[in-house]
Amino acid sequence: MIAPVFTVDKPSPFIPVFAAPTVTFERGSGTELFDVDGKRYLDFLGGLAVIGLGHANPAITAAIAEQAATLMHVSNLFANPVAIEAAQMINALLHEATGLDGLTFFCNSGAEANEAALKLARKFGGRGRHAVVSAYGSFHGRTLAALAATGQPAKHEPFFPMPDGFRHVAFGDVDALRAAVDPSVGAILIETVQGEGGVVPSPPGYLRAIRDLCDERGMLMMVDEVQTGFGRTGRWFGFQHDDVVPDVVTMAKAMGNGFPVGAIWARTEIANAFVPGDHGSTFSANALACAVVKTVITEMRRIDGPGLAATHGAYLAEQLAAVPGVSFVRGKGLLLAAELEPAHDAKDVYHRLLDNGLVTNAVTATALRFAPPLTVSRAEIHEAVGILRTVLA
């Protein structure tokens, strides 16, 4: 095992909401990371599907430096041109994906994006139509309402009583979903691939059934694309694989390539349910964050990030599946999980991979998650799979 970064003699200065880290990374470049001792690692976790364009991406670095020297923040009492352009670019992406126009609210994280979506659903539905149905195994954030929407009861336990109005059904079970819907339900919140739930793709036809049910009952279909958005699954957004049109889309992670930023997009007529004072954030539409968003979209369009994810993801999945000790591989694009044979414990394998210079994570007790930058090379894929092969042997 790698020696812990923090010891009794050198305690952690952080509130202990995360497990004690075993490595301190100092710098990165592309798919590579280097710790404080200079050791090189291949990053096949991408900061939890955040680093879509690689570490220290030159275009993003330049955009941050230029914007920081121009304007960073003015508050939402005023506008700034960078935020306007970023919102227009996001709407252009969603228009291409849905054929519809909408409005964007910027925030700082995926959890905040989902909080905004949950408030919007209540405002749009009106009194008495406040309930939201989501899936067991889902993850929508750690803030209180987003946590209540998260379908992982063990995470609720320390914080009872949870906010009212949240129901959970088995992921992929259309009959259970239909049974959970009554006149109090105003929205369904769903992931296209359950990332933190184990990298579990939605079954064929499931998202279409949700769209049909929402149309039938007058509910909002809200899609959480925090982990799957911005090219990760091989399309700009995960819902595009199923050819459905959601009413509300939440996003974060890869849209900032490591810079803290999130957003909610909603169809115009739905977004207009909010009026001034209904929601807000001090750092919403922050010029520095929006400069990064603009650059991420521009760079992903330039290199066809979704296409790279599809191509490299298919190749990585094929290579992983051929490793002795891997039972099967699931996921979409470059959001993959390698399910291990029963002889292997995923957490133990994760630590041994880290010892050998490969960053992944044990997304379940039996599976490893792989989410490298979309810019990963075939040579890096071969090197990473070789490390896994050696460790499992």
Secondary structure by P-SEA (a helix, b strand, c coil): cccccccccccccccccccccccccccccccccccccccccccccccccccccccccaaaaaaaaaaaacccccccccccaaaaaaaaaaaaaaaaaccccbbbbbbccaaaaaaaaaaaaaaaacccccbbbbbccccccccccccccccccccccccccccccccccccccaaaaaaaccccccbbbbbcccccccccccccaaaaaaaaaaaaaccccccccccccccccccccccccccccccbbbbcccccccccccccccccccccccccccccccccccaaaaaaaaaaaaaaaaaaaaaaaaaaaaaaaaaaaaccccccccccccbbbbbbcccccaaaaaaaaaaacbbbccccccbbbbbccccccaaaaaaaaaaaaaaac
